[in-house]
């Protein structure tokens, strides 16, 4: 059965979001890897995702 997700504000690659949002990472690459791993553990190939904004950031 297809799942539907609504999400926003990943901020992949945004090193300053770690401090702004008190995320538990020391660098952006570590944060990116953790978010991708968690995403892949939940979101399946046939699922539908609506990403509402602030997907990534380039410093």
C-alpha distance matrix in Angstrom:
0.0 3.8 6.5 9.9 13.1 16.7 19.4 23.1 26.2 25.4 28.9 28.4 32.0 33.7 36.1 37.6 34.4 34.6 37.8 36.9 33.8 35.0 32.2 32.9 33.7 37.0 36.1 33.5 32.6 31.7 29.6 27.8 27.0 25.8 23.5 22.0 21.6 19.9 17.6 16.6 16.0 13.4 11.9 9.9 11.0 8.3 8.3 10.9 14.1 17.0 20.1 22.8 25.8 28.1 26.0 29.0 32.8 35.6 38.7
3.8 0.0 3.8 6.7 10.0 13.5 16.2 19.7 23.0 22.3 25.6 25.3 28.9 30.6 33.2 34.6 31.4 32.0 35.2 34.2 31.2 32.7 29.9 30.9 31.6 34.8 33.6 30.9 30.0 29.5 27.2 25.2 24.8 23.8 21.1 19.6 19.8 18.1 15.3 14.8 14.9 12.0 9.7 8.2 9.0 5.9 4.9 7.1 10.4 13.3 16.4 19.3 22.2 24.5 22.5 25.6 29.4 32.2 35.4
6.5 3.8 0.0 3.8 6.6 10.3 13.0 16.7 19.9 19.4 22.9 22.9 26.6 28.0 30.5 31.7 28.4 28.9 31.9 30.8 27.8 29.2 26.7 27.8 28.7 32.0 31.1 28.4 27.9 27.2 24.7 22.9 22.8 21.4 18.6 17.7 18.0 15.8 13.1 13.3 13.2 9.8 7.9 8.0 9.9 7.8 4.9 6.3 8.4 11.2 14.1 16.7 19.7 21.9 20.1 23.3 27.0 30.1 33.1
9.9 6.7 3.8 0.0 3.8 7.0 10.1 13.7 17.2 17.2 20.7 21.2 24.9 26.0 28.7 29.6 26.3 27.2 30.1 28.6 25.7 27.6 25.3 26.9 27.8 31.1 30.0 27.1 27.1 26.7 23.8 22.1 22.6 21.3 18.0 17.5 18.5 16.1 13.1 14.3 14.8 11.2 8.9 10.0 11.5 9.6 6.0 4.8 5.8 7.8 10.9 13.2 16.4 18.9 17.5 21.0 24.7 27.9 30.9
13.1 10.0 6.6 3.8 0.0 3.8 6.4 10.2 13.5 13.7 17.2 17.9 21.7 22.6 25.2 26.0 22.5 23.5 26.3 24.8 22.0 23.9 21.7 23.5 24.4 27.7 26.7 23.8 24.1 23.7 20.6 19.1 19.9 18.5 15.1 15.1 16.4 13.8 10.9 13.0 13.6 10.1 8.3 10.7 12.6 11.6 7.9 6.3 4.7 6.1 8.3 10.4 13.4 15.7 14.4 17.9 21.5 24.9 27.7
16.7 13.5 10.3 7.0 3.8 0.0 3.8 7.2 10.9 11.9 15.2 16.7 20.4 20.7 23.6 23.9 20.4 21.8 24.4 22.4 19.8 22.2 20.4 22.7 23.7 26.9 25.8 22.9 23.7 23.5 20.1 18.8 20.4 19.0 15.3 15.9 17.8 15.3 12.5 15.2 16.1 12.9 11.3 14.0 15.6 14.8 11.2 8.8 5.9 4.8 6.0 7.1 10.3 12.9 12.4 16.1 19.4 22.9 25.7
19.4 16.2 13.0 10.1 6.4 3.8 0.0 3.8 7.2 8.2 11.6 13.2 16.9 17.0 19.8 20.1 16.6 18.1 20.7 18.8 16.3 18.7 16.9 19.4 20.3 23.3 22.2 19.3 20.3 20.3 16.7 15.6 17.6 16.2 12.5 13.7 15.9 13.5 11.0 14.3 15.5 12.8 11.7 14.9 16.6 16.6 13.1 11.0 7.5 6.4 5.1 6.0 8.0 9.8 9.4 12.9 16.0 19.7 22.2
23.1 19.7 16.7 13.7 10.2 7.2 3.8 0.0 3.8 6.0 8.6 11.0 14.5 14.1 17.0 17.0 13.6 15.7 18.1 15.9 13.9 16.8 15.3 18.3 18.8 21.5 20.2 17.2 18.8 19.1 15.4 14.5 17.1 16.2 12.5 14.1 16.8 14.8 12.7 16.1 17.7 15.6 14.5 17.8 19.1 19.5 16.3 14.0 10.2 8.4 5.4 4.9 5.1 6.2 6.7 10.0 12.8 16.5 18.9
26.2 23.0 19.9 17.2 13.5 10.9 7.2 3.8 0.0 3.8 5.5 8.6 11.6 10.6 13.4 13.2 9.9 12.2 14.5 12.4 10.8 13.8 12.5 15.7 16.0 18.4 17.0 14.1 16.2 16.7 13.0 12.5 15.7 14.8 11.6 13.7 16.6 15.0 13.5 17.1 18.7 17.3 16.6 20.0 21.3 22.3 19.2 17.2 13.4 11.9 8.5 7.8 6.0 4.6 5.7 7.9 10.0 13.7 15.7
25.4 22.3 19.4 17.2 13.7 11.9 8.2 6.0 3.8 0.0 3.8 5.5 9.0 9.0 11.7 12.5 9.4 10.9 14.0 12.9 11.1 13.4 11.2 13.8 13.6 16.0 14.3 11.3 12.9 13.3 9.7 8.8 11.9 11.3 8.1 10.1 13.2 12.0 10.8 14.2 16.0 15.2 14.7 18.1 19.4 20.9 18.2 16.7 13.1 12.6 9.2 10.0 8.3 6.4 5.1 6.5 9.1 12.5 14.6
28.9 25.6 22.9 20.7 17.2 15.2 11.6 8.6 5.5 3.8 0.0 3.8 6.2 5.5 8.7 9.6 7.2 9.5 12.4 11.4 10.7 13.2 11.3 14.1 13.1 14.7 12.5 9.3 11.5 12.7 9.5 8.7 12.4 12.6 10.1 12.0 15.2 14.8 13.8 16.9 19.0 18.6 18.0 21.2 22.1 23.8 21.3 19.8 16.1 15.3 11.6 11.9 9.1 5.8 5.1 4.1 5.6 9.0 10.9
28.4 25.3 22.9 21.2 17.9 16.7 13.2 11.0 8.6 5.5 3.8 0.0 3.8 5.7 8.5 10.7 9.2 10.5 13.9 13.8 13.2 14.8 12.3 14.2 12.4 13.8 11.0 7.3 8.5 10.3 7.7 5.7 9.4 10.5 8.4 9.5 12.9 13.4 12.5 15.0 17.5 17.7 17.1 19.9 20.5 22.7 20.7 19.6 16.3 16.2 12.8 14.1 11.6 8.7 6.3 4.3 6.1 8.4 10.6
32.0 28.9 26.6 24.9 21.7 20.4 16.9 14.5 11.6 9.0 6.2 3.8 0.0 3.8 6.1 9.1 9.0 10.0 13.2 13.7 13.9 15.2 12.9 14.5 12.0 12.3 9.0 5.3 6.8 9.6 8.0 6.7 10.2 12.0 10.9 11.9 15.0 16.1 15.6 17.8 20.3 21.0 20.5 23.1 23.6 26.0 24.2 23.2 20.0 19.8 16.4 17.3 14.4 11.1 9.3 6.1 5.6 6.1 7.6
33.7 30.6 28.0 26.0 22.6 20.7 17.0 14.1 10.6 9.0 5.5 5.7 3.8 0.0 3.8 5.6 5.6 7.6 10.1 10.2 11.1 12.8 11.3 13.5 11.5 11.7 8.9 6.1 9.1 11.2 9.1 9.1 12.8 13.7 12.6 14.4 17.4 17.7 17.6 20.2 22.3 22.7 22.4 25.4 26.2 28.3 26.1 24.8 21.3 20.6 17.0 17.1 14.0 10.3 9.9 6.9 5.0 6.2 6.4
36.1 33.2 30.5 28.7 25.2 23.6 19.8 17.0 13.4 11.7 8.7 8.5 6.1 3.8 0.0 3.8 5.6 5.9 8.0 9.4 10.8 11.4 10.1 11.8 9.3 8.6 6.1 4.7 8.4 9.9 8.7 9.9 13.0 13.8 13.7 15.8 18.2 18.7 19.2 21.8 23.5 24.3 24.5 27.5 28.6 30.9 28.8 27.8 24.4 23.9 20.3 20.5 17.5 13.8 13.5 10.6 8.7 8.8 7.4
37.6 34.6 31.7 29.6 26.0 23.9 20.1 17.0 13.2 12.5 9.6 10.7 9.1 5.6 3.8 0.0 3.8 5.2 5.6 6.3 8.6 9.7 9.8 12.2 10.7 10.2 8.9 8.3 12.0 13.0 11.3 12.9 16.2 16.3 15.8 18.5 20.8 20.7 21.2 24.1 25.7 26.0 26.3 29.6 30.8 32.9 30.4 29.2 25.5 24.6 21.0 20.5 17.4 13.7 14.4 12.0 9.7 10.4 8.5
34.4 31.4 28.4 26.3 22.5 20.4 16.6 13.6 9.9 9.4 7.2 9.2 9.0 5.6 5.6 3.8 0.0 3.8 5.4 4.7 5.7 7.7 7.4 10.6 10.0 10.8 9.9 8.6 12.3 12.7 10.0 11.6 15.0 14.5 13.4 16.4 18.7 18.1 18.5 21.7 23.0 23.0 23.4 26.8 28.3 30.1 27.4 26.1 22.5 21.5 18.0 17.5 14.7 11.3 12.1 10.6 9.4 11.4 10.7
34.6 32.0 28.9 27.2 23.5 21.8 18.1 15.7 12.2 10.9 9.5 10.5 10.0 7.6 5.9 5.2 3.8 0.0 3.8 5.7 5.7 5.5 4.6 7.1 6.5 7.5 7.6 7.6 11.0 10.5 8.2 10.9 13.6 12.7 12.6 15.8 17.4 16.9 18.1 21.1 22.0 22.4 23.4 26.8 28.6 30.7 28.1 27.3 23.8 23.4 20.1 20.0 17.6 14.4 14.6 13.0 12.2 13.7 12.8
37.8 35.2 31.9 30.1 26.3 24.4 20.7 18.1 14.5 14.0 12.4 13.9 13.2 10.1 8.0 5.6 5.4 3.8 0.0 3.8 5.5 4.9 6.6 8.8 8.9 9.2 10.0 10.8 14.4 13.8 11.9 14.7 17.4 16.3 16.3 19.6 21.1 20.4 21.6 24.8 25.5 25.8 26.8 30.3 32.2 34.1 31.4 30.4 26.9 26.1 22.8 22.2 19.7 16.5 17.4 15.9 14.5 15.8 14.1
36.9 34.2 30.8 28.6 24.8 22.4 18.8 15.9 12.4 12.9 11.4 13.8 13.7 10.2 9.4 6.3 4.7 5.7 3.8 0.0 3.8 5.8 7.9 11.2 11.8 12.6 12.9 12.7 16.4 16.2 13.6 15.9 18.9 17.8 16.9 20.3 22.1 21.0 21.7 25.1 26.0 25.7 26.5 30.1 31.9 33.5 30.5 29.1 25.5 24.3 20.9 19.8 17.3 14.3 15.9 14.9 13.6 15.5 14.2
33.8 31.2 27.8 25.7 22.0 19.8 16.3 13.9 10.8 11.1 10.7 13.2 13.9 11.1 10.8 8.6 5.7 5.7 5.5 3.8 0.0 3.8 5.5 9.1 10.7 12.6 13.2 12.8 16.1 15.3 12.2 14.7 17.4 15.7 14.6 18.2 19.7 18.1 19.0 22.5 23.0 22.6 23.6 27.3 29.4 30.9 27.8 26.7 23.1 22.1 19.0 18.2 16.3 13.8 15.0 14.7 14.4 16.9 16.3
35.0 32.7 29.2 27.6 23.9 22.2 18.7 16.8 13.8 13.4 13.2 14.8 15.2 12.8 11.4 9.7 7.7 5.5 4.9 5.8 3.8 0.0 3.8 6.3 8.5 10.4 12.1 12.7 15.8 14.2 11.8 14.9 17.1 15.0 14.8 18.6 19.5 18.0 19.6 22.9 23.0 23.0 24.5 28.2 30.5 32.3 29.4 28.7 25.2 24.8 21.8 21.4 19.6 17.0 17.8 17.2 16.8 18.9 18.0
32.2 29.9 26.7 25.3 21.7 20.4 16.9 15.3 12.5 11.2 11.3 12.3 12.9 11.3 10.1 9.8 7.4 4.6 6.6 7.9 5.5 3.8 0.0 3.8 5.7 8.6 9.9 10.2 12.8 10.9 8.3 11.5 13.4 11.2 11.2 14.9 15.7 14.5 16.2 19.4 19.5 19.8 21.4 24.9 27.2 29.2 26.5 26.0 22.8 22.7 19.9 20.1 18.4 15.8 15.8 15.2 15.4 17.5 17.1
32.9 30.9 27.8 26.9 23.5 22.7 19.4 18.3 15.7 13.8 14.1 14.2 14.5 13.5 11.8 12.2 10.6 7.1 8.8 11.2 9.1 6.3 3.8 0.0 3.8 7.1 9.4 10.6 12.4 9.7 8.1 11.8 12.7 10.3 11.5 15.0 15.0 14.1 16.6 19.3 19.0 20.0 22.0 25.3 27.7 30.1 27.6 27.6 24.6 25.1 22.4 23.1 21.6 19.1 18.5 17.7 18.0 19.6 19.1
33.7 31.6 28.7 27.8 24.4 23.7 20.3 18.8 16.0 13.6 13.1 12.4 12.0 11.5 9.3 10.7 10.0 6.5 8.9 11.8 10.7 8.5 5.7 3.8 0.0 3.8 5.7 7.4 9.0 6.5 5.8 9.6 10.5 9.1 10.9 13.9 14.2 14.3 16.6 18.9 19.2 20.6 22.2 25.4 27.4 30.0 27.8 27.9 24.9 25.4 22.5 23.5 21.6 18.7 17.7 16.3 16.2 17.3 16.6
37.0 34.8 32.0 31.1 27.7 26.9 23.3 21.5 18.4 16.0 14.7 13.8 12.3 11.7 8.6 10.2 10.8 7.5 9.2 12.6 12.6 10.4 8.6 7.1 3.8 0.0 3.8 7.2 8.8 7.1 7.9 11.2 12.2 11.8 13.8 16.3 16.8 17.5 19.6 21.7 22.3 23.9 25.4 28.3 30.0 32.8 30.8 30.8 27.8 28.2 25.1 25.9 23.6 20.4 19.5 17.4 16.6 16.9 15.5
36.1 33.6 31.1 30.0 26.7 25.8 22.2 20.2 17.0 14.3 12.5 11.0 9.0 8.9 6.1 8.9 9.9 7.6 10.0 12.9 13.2 12.1 9.9 9.4 5.7 3.8 0.0 3.8 5.6 5.5 6.5 8.9 10.4 11.1 12.6 14.6 15.9 17.0 18.5 20.5 21.7 23.3 24.2 27.0 28.3 31.2 29.4 29.2 26.1 26.5 23.2 24.2 21.7 18.3 17.1 14.6 13.6 13.5 12.4
33.5 30.9 28.4 27.1 23.8 22.9 19.3 17.2 14.1 11.3 9.3 7.3 5.3 6.1 4.7 8.3 8.6 7.6 10.8 12.7 12.8 12.7 10.2 10.6 7.4 7.2 3.8 0.0 3.8 5.4 5.0 6.0 8.6 9.9 10.4 12.2 14.2 15.3 16.2 18.2 20.0 21.3 21.7 24.5 25.5 28.2 26.4 26.0 22.9 23.1 19.9 20.9 18.3 15.0 13.5 10.9 10.3 10.5 10.3
32.6 30.0 27.9 27.1 24.1 23.7 20.3 18.8 16.2 12.9 11.5 8.5 6.8 9.1 8.4 12.0 12.3 11.0 14.4 16.4 16.1 15.8 12.8 12.4 9.0 8.8 5.6 3.8 0.0 3.8 5.4 5.0 6.2 8.6 9.9 10.6 12.3 14.3 15.2 16.5 18.5 20.3 20.7 23.0 23.8 26.9 25.5 25.5 22.8 23.6 20.7 22.3 20.0 17.0 14.8 12.3 12.4 12.2 12.5
31.7 29.5 27.2 26.7 23.7 23.5 20.3 19.1 16.7 13.3 12.7 10.3 9.6 11.2 9.9 13.0 12.7 10.5 13.8 16.2 15.3 14.2 10.9 9.7 6.5 7.1 5.5 5.4 3.8 0.0 3.8 5.5 5.3 6.3 8.7 10.1 10.7 12.4 14.2 15.6 16.8 18.9 19.9 22.4 23.8 26.8 25.4 25.7 23.1 24.2 21.4 23.1 21.3 18.5 16.3 14.5 14.9 15.4 15.5
29.6 27.2 24.7 23.8 20.6 20.1 16.7 15.4 13.0 9.7 9.5 7.7 8.0 9.1 8.7 11.3 10.0 8.2 11.9 13.6 12.2 11.8 8.3 8.1 5.8 7.9 6.5 5.0 5.4 3.8 0.0 3.8 5.5 5.2 6.2 8.6 9.9 10.6 12.1 14.3 15.5 16.9 17.8 20.7 22.3 25.0 23.1 23.1 20.2 21.0 18.2 19.7 17.9 15.2 13.3 11.9 12.8 14.1 14.6
27.8 25.2 22.9 22.1 19.1 18.8 15.6 14.5 12.5 8.8 8.7 5.7 6.7 9.1 9.9 12.9 11.6 10.9 14.7 15.9 14.7 14.9 11.5 11.8 9.6 11.2 8.9 6.0 5.0 5.5 3.8 0.0 3.8 5.5 5.2 6.2 8.6 10.0 10.4 12.2 14.3 15.7 15.9 18.5 19.5 22.4 20.7 20.7 17.9 18.9 16.2 18.1 16.4 13.9 11.3 9.9 11.4 12.7 14.1
27.0 24.8 22.8 22.6 19.9 20.4 17.6 17.1 15.7 11.9 12.4 9.4 10.2 12.8 13.0 16.2 15.0 13.6 17.4 18.9 17.4 17.1 13.4 12.7 10.5 12.2 10.4 8.6 6.2 5.3 5.5 3.8 0.0 3.8 5.5 5.2 6.1 8.7 9.8 10.6 12.4 14.6 15.2 17.4 18.6 21.8 20.6 21.2 19.0 20.6 18.3 20.8 19.4 17.3 14.4 13.4 15.1 16.1 17.4
25.8 23.8 21.4 21.3 18.5 19.0 16.2 16.2 14.8 11.3 12.6 10.5 12.0 13.7 13.8 16.3 14.5 12.7 16.3 17.8 15.7 15.0 11.2 10.3 9.1 11.8 11.1 9.9 8.6 6.3 5.2 5.5 3.8 0.0 3.8 5.5 5.1 6.2 8.5 10.0 10.7 12.7 14.1 16.8 18.7 21.6 20.0 20.7 18.4 20.1 18.0 20.3 19.4 17.5 15.0 14.6 16.5 18.1 19.2
23.5 21.1 18.6 18.0 15.1 15.3 12.5 12.5 11.6 8.1 10.1 8.4 10.9 12.6 13.7 15.8 13.4 12.6 16.3 16.9 14.6 14.8 11.2 11.5 10.9 13.8 12.6 10.4 9.9 8.7 6.2 5.2 5.5 3.8 0.0 3.8 5.5 5.2 6.0 8.6 9.9 10.9 11.7 14.7 16.6 19.1 17.1 17.5 14.9 16.3 14.2 16.5 15.8 14.3 11.7 12.0 14.5 16.7 18.4
22.0 19.6 17.7 17.5 15.1 15.9 13.7 14.1 13.7 10.1 12.0 9.5 11.9 14.4 15.8 18.5 16.4 15.8 19.6 20.3 18.2 18.6 14.9 15.0 13.9 16.3 14.6 12.2 10.6 10.1 8.6 6.2 5.2 5.5 3.8 0.0 3.8 5.5 5.0 6.1 8.6 10.1 10.1 12.5 13.8 16.8 15.4 16.1 14.0 16.1 14.4 17.3 16.8 15.6 12.4 12.7 15.5 17.3 19.5
21.6 19.8 18.0 18.5 16.4 17.8 15.9 16.8 16.6 13.2 15.2 12.9 15.0 17.4 18.2 20.8 18.7 17.4 21.1 22.1 19.7 19.5 15.7 15.0 14.2 16.8 15.9 14.2 12.3 10.7 9.9 8.6 6.1 5.1 5.5 3.8 0.0 3.8 5.5 5.3 6.3 9.0 10.2 12.3 14.1 17.3 16.1 17.6 16.0 18.5 17.3 20.2 20.1 19.0 16.0 16.4 19.0 20.7 22.6
19.9 18.1 15.8 16.1 13.8 15.3 13.5 14.8 15.0 12.0 14.8 13.4 16.1 17.7 18.7 20.7 18.1 16.9 20.4 21.0 18.1 18.0 14.5 14.1 14.3 17.5 17.0 15.3 14.3 12.4 10.6 10.0 8.7 6.2 5.2 5.5 3.8 0.0 3.8 5.5 5.1 6.6 8.7 11.5 14.1 16.7 14.9 16.2 14.5 16.8 15.8 18.5 18.8 18.1 15.5 16.6 19.4 21.7 23.5
17.6 15.3 13.1 13.1 10.9 12.5 11.0 12.7 13.5 10.8 13.8 12.5 15.6 17.6 19.2 21.2 18.5 18.1 21.6 21.7 19.0 19.6 16.2 16.6 16.6 19.6 18.5 16.2 15.2 14.2 12.1 10.4 9.8 8.5 6.0 5.0 5.5 3.8 0.0 3.8 5.4 5.4 5.7 8.9 11.2 13.5 11.6 12.6 10.9 13.4 12.7 15.7 16.3 16.1 13.3 14.9 18.2 20.7 23.0
16.6 14.8 13.3 14.3 13.0 15.2 14.3 16.1 17.1 14.2 16.9 15.0 17.8 20.2 21.8 24.1 21.7 21.1 24.8 25.1 22.5 22.9 19.4 19.3 18.9 21.7 20.5 18.2 16.5 15.6 14.3 12.2 10.6 10.0 8.6 6.1 5.3 5.5 3.8 0.0 3.8 5.4 5.5 7.0 9.0 12.1 11.1 13.1 12.3 15.5 15.2 18.6 19.3 19.2 16.1 17.4 20.7 22.8 25.3
16.0 14.9 13.2 14.8 13.6 16.1 15.5 17.7 18.7 16.0 19.0 17.5 20.3 22.3 23.5 25.7 23.0 22.0 25.5 26.0 23.0 23.0 19.5 19.0 19.2 22.3 21.7 20.0 18.5 16.8 15.5 14.3 12.4 10.7 9.9 8.6 6.3 5.1 5.4 3.8 0.0 3.8 6.3 7.9 10.9 13.5 12.3 14.7 14.2 17.4 17.4 20.6 21.5 21.5 18.7 20.2 23.4 25.6 27.8
13.4 12.0 9.8 11.2 10.1 12.9 12.8 15.6 17.3 15.2 18.6 17.7 21.0 22.7 24.3 26.0 23.0 22.4 25.8 25.7 22.6 23.0 19.8 20.0 20.6 23.9 23.3 21.3 20.3 18.9 16.9 15.7 14.6 12.7 10.9 10.1 9.0 6.6 5.4 5.4 3.8 0.0 3.8 6.4 10.0 11.6 9.6 11.8 11.4 14.5 15.1 18.1 19.6 20.2 17.7 19.9 23.3 25.9 28.3
11.9 9.7 7.9 8.9 8.3 11.3 11.7 14.5 16.6 14.7 18.0 17.1 20.5 22.4 24.5 26.3 23.4 23.4 26.8 26.5 23.6 24.5 21.4 22.0 22.2 25.4 24.2 21.7 20.7 19.9 17.8 15.9 15.2 14.1 11.7 10.1 10.2 8.7 5.7 5.5 6.3 3.8 0.0 3.8 6.9 8.4 6.3 8.4 8.3 11.8 12.8 16.2 17.8 18.8 16.1 18.5 22.2 24.8 27.6
9.9 8.2 8.0 10.0 10.7 14.0 14.9 17.8 20.0 18.1 21.2 19.9 23.1 25.4 27.5 29.6 26.8 26.8 30.3 30.1 27.3 28.2 24.9 25.3 25.4 28.3 27.0 24.5 23.0 22.4 20.7 18.5 17.4 16.8 14.7 12.5 12.3 11.5 8.9 7.0 7.9 6.4 3.8 0.0 3.8 5.6 5.3 8.6 9.9 13.7 15.2 18.8 20.6 21.8 18.9 21.2 24.8 27.2 30.2
11.0 9.0 9.9 11.5 12.6 15.6 16.6 19.1 21.3 19.4 22.1 20.5 23.6 26.2 28.6 30.8 28.3 28.6 32.2 31.9 29.4 30.5 27.2 27.7 27.4 30.0 28.3 25.5 23.8 23.8 22.3 19.5 18.6 18.7 16.6 13.8 14.1 14.1 11.2 9.0 10.9 10.0 6.9 3.8 0.0 3.8 5.7 8.5 10.4 14.1 15.7 19.4 21.1 22.3 19.2 21.4 25.1 27.2 30.4
8.3 5.9 7.8 9.6 11.6 14.8 16.6 19.5 22.3 20.9 23.8 22.7 26.0 28.3 30.9 32.9 30.1 30.7 34.1 33.5 30.9 32.3 29.2 30.1 30.0 32.8 31.2 28.2 26.9 26.8 25.0 22.4 21.8 21.6 19.1 16.8 17.3 16.7 13.5 12.1 13.5 11.6 8.4 5.6 3.8 0.0 3.8 6.7 9.7 13.2 15.6 19.1 21.3 23.2 20.4 23.1 26.8 29.2 32.5
8.3 4.9 4.9 6.0 7.9 11.2 13.1 16.3 19.2 18.2 21.3 20.7 24.2 26.1 28.8 30.4 27.4 28.1 31.4 30.5 27.8 29.4 26.5 27.6 27.8 30.8 29.4 26.4 25.5 25.4 23.1 20.7 20.6 20.0 17.1 15.4 16.1 14.9 11.6 11.1 12.3 9.6 6.3 5.3 5.7 3.8 0.0 3.8 6.6 10.2 12.7 16.0 18.5 20.5 18.1 21.0 24.8 27.5 30.7
10.9 7.1 6.3 4.8 6.3 8.8 11.0 14.0 17.2 16.7 19.8 19.6 23.2 24.8 27.8 29.2 26.1 27.3 30.4 29.1 26.7 28.7 26.0 27.6 27.9 30.8 29.2 26.0 25.5 25.7 23.1 20.7 21.2 20.7 17.5 16.1 17.6 16.2 12.6 13.1 14.7 11.8 8.4 8.6 8.5 6.7 3.8 0.0 3.8 6.8 9.8 12.8 15.6 18.0 16.0 19.2 23.0 25.8 29.2
14.1 10.4 8.4 5.8 4.7 5.9 7.5 10.2 13.4 13.1 16.1 16.3 20.0 21.3 24.4 25.5 22.5 23.8 26.9 25.5 23.1 25.2 22.8 24.6 24.9 27.8 26.1 22.9 22.8 23.1 20.2 17.9 19.0 18.4 14.9 14.0 16.0 14.5 10.9 12.3 14.2 11.4 8.3 9.9 10.4 9.7 6.6 3.8 0.0 3.8 6.1 9.4 12.0 14.3 12.4 15.8 19.5 22.6 25.8
17.0 13.3 11.2 7.8 6.1 4.8 6.4 8.4 11.9 12.6 15.3 16.2 19.8 20.6 23.9 24.6 21.5 23.4 26.1 24.3 22.1 24.8 22.7 25.1 25.4 28.2 26.5 23.1 23.6 24.2 21.0 18.9 20.6 20.1 16.3 16.1 18.5 16.8 13.4 15.5 17.4 14.5 11.8 13.7 14.1 13.2 10.2 6.8 3.8 0.0 3.8 6.1 9.2 12.2 11.1 14.8 18.3 21.6 24.8
20.1 16.4 14.1 10.9 8.3 6.0 5.1 5.4 8.5 9.2 11.6 12.8 16.4 17.0 20.3 21.0 18.0 20.1 22.8 20.9 19.0 21.8 19.9 22.4 22.5 25.1 23.2 19.9 20.7 21.4 18.2 16.2 18.3 18.0 14.2 14.4 17.3 15.8 12.7 15.2 17.4 15.1 12.8 15.2 15.7 15.6 12.7 9.8 6.1 3.8 0.0 3.8 5.8 8.4 7.4 11.2 14.6 17.9 21.1
22.8 19.3 16.7 13.2 10.4 7.1 6.0 4.9 7.8 10.0 11.9 14.1 17.3 17.1 20.5 20.5 17.5 20.0 22.2 19.8 18.2 21.4 20.1 23.1 23.5 25.9 24.2 20.9 22.3 23.1 19.7 18.1 20.8 20.3 16.5 17.3 20.2 18.5 15.7 18.6 20.6 18.1 16.2 18.8 19.4 19.1 16.0 12.8 9.4 6.1 3.8 0.0 3.8 7.3 8.1 11.8 14.6 18.1 20.9
25.8 22.2 19.7 16.4 13.4 10.3 8.0 5.1 6.0 8.3 9.1 11.6 14.4 14.0 17.5 17.4 14.7 17.6 19.7 17.3 16.3 19.6 18.4 21.6 21.6 23.6 21.7 18.3 20.0 21.3 17.9 16.4 19.4 19.4 15.8 16.8 20.1 18.8 16.3 19.3 21.5 19.6 17.8 20.6 21.1 21.3 18.5 15.6 12.0 9.2 5.8 3.8 0.0 3.8 5.6 8.7 11.0 14.6 17.3
28.1 24.5 21.9 18.9 15.7 12.9 9.8 6.2 4.6 6.4 5.8 8.7 11.1 10.3 13.8 13.7 11.3 14.4 16.5 14.3 13.8 17.0 15.8 19.1 18.7 20.4 18.3 15.0 17.0 18.5 15.2 13.9 17.3 17.5 14.3 15.6 19.0 18.1 16.1 19.2 21.5 20.2 18.8 21.8 22.3 23.2 20.5 18.0 14.3 12.2 8.4 7.3 3.8 0.0 3.8 5.7 7.5 11.2 13.7
26.0 22.5 20.1 17.5 14.4 12.4 9.4 6.7 5.7 5.1 5.1 6.3 9.3 9.9 13.5 14.4 12.1 14.6 17.4 15.9 15.0 17.8 15.8 18.5 17.7 19.5 17.1 13.5 14.8 16.3 13.3 11.3 14.4 15.0 11.7 12.4 16.0 15.5 13.3 16.1 18.7 17.7 16.1 18.9 19.2 20.4 18.1 16.0 12.4 11.1 7.4 8.1 5.6 3.8 0.0 3.8 7.2 10.6 13.6
29.0 25.6 23.3 21.0 17.9 16.1 12.9 10.0 7.9 6.5 4.1 4.3 6.1 6.9 10.6 12.0 10.6 13.0 15.9 14.9 14.7 17.2 15.2 17.7 16.3 17.4 14.6 10.9 12.3 14.5 11.9 9.9 13.4 14.6 12.0 12.7 16.4 16.6 14.9 17.4 20.2 19.9 18.5 21.2 21.4 23.1 21.0 19.2 15.8 14.8 11.2 11.8 8.7 5.7 3.8 0.0 3.8 6.9 10.0
32.8 29.4 27.0 24.7 21.5 19.4 16.0 12.8 10.0 9.1 5.6 6.1 5.6 5.0 8.7 9.7 9.4 12.2 14.5 13.6 14.4 16.8 15.4 18.0 16.2 16.6 13.6 10.3 12.4 14.9 12.8 11.4 15.1 16.5 14.5 15.5 19.0 19.4 18.2 20.7 23.4 23.3 22.2 24.8 25.1 26.8 24.8 23.0 19.5 18.3 14.6 14.6 11.0 7.5 7.2 3.8 0.0 3.8 6.5
35.6 32.2 30.1 27.9 24.9 22.9 19.7 16.5 13.7 12.5 9.0 8.4 6.1 6.2 8.8 10.4 11.4 13.7 15.8 15.5 16.9 18.9 17.5 19.6 17.3 16.9 13.5 10.5 12.2 15.4 14.1 12.7 16.1 18.1 16.7 17.3 20.7 21.7 20.7 22.8 25.6 25.9 24.8 27.2 27.2 29.2 27.5 25.8 22.6 21.6 17.9 18.1 14.6 11.2 10.6 6.9 3.8 0.0 3.8
38.7 35.4 33.1 30.9 27.7 25.7 22.2 18.9 15.7 14.6 10.9 10.6 7.6 6.4 7.4 8.5 10.7 12.8 14.1 14.2 16.3 18.0 17.1 19.1 16.6 15.5 12.4 10.3 12.5 15.5 14.6 14.1 17.4 19.2 18.4 19.5 22.6 23.5 23.0 25.3 27.8 28.3 27.6 30.2 30.4 32.5 30.7 29.2 25.8 24.8 21.1 20.9 17.3 13.7 13.6 10.0 6.5 3.8 0.0
